[in-house]
Amino acid sequence: MSDIVITVFSARRRRQLDDRDSSLRLIGEDEDRDVRRIAEFASRNRIPYSSLPLRSAEAEATAHSCSIAVGEPAVIFGATPS
């Protein structure tokens, strides 16, 4: 039974990494050295994350939904409100 559980967890983790399906979102990775360092840390530790360009429509929508400043680099952990 443990082999099945481990196999399922491993497949899920692989899918998360391949799809960058995660609750960690980075806004402005290329523009901000500190956000880029967090991206490098996440990559080294195989933590899936998604990255949004700083002035993209999706970054602005995410910033509004999280009540944070639009146009500022940010690291968001957790589900974003709809």
PyMOL commands that set and color helices and strands:
alter all, ss='L'
color gray80, all
select helices_A, chain A and resi 2-19+33-44+57-65
alter helices_A, ss='H'
color red, helices_A
select strands_A, chain A and resi 24-27+50-52+74-77
alter strands_A, ss='S'
color yellow, strands_A
deselect
rebuild
show_as cartoon
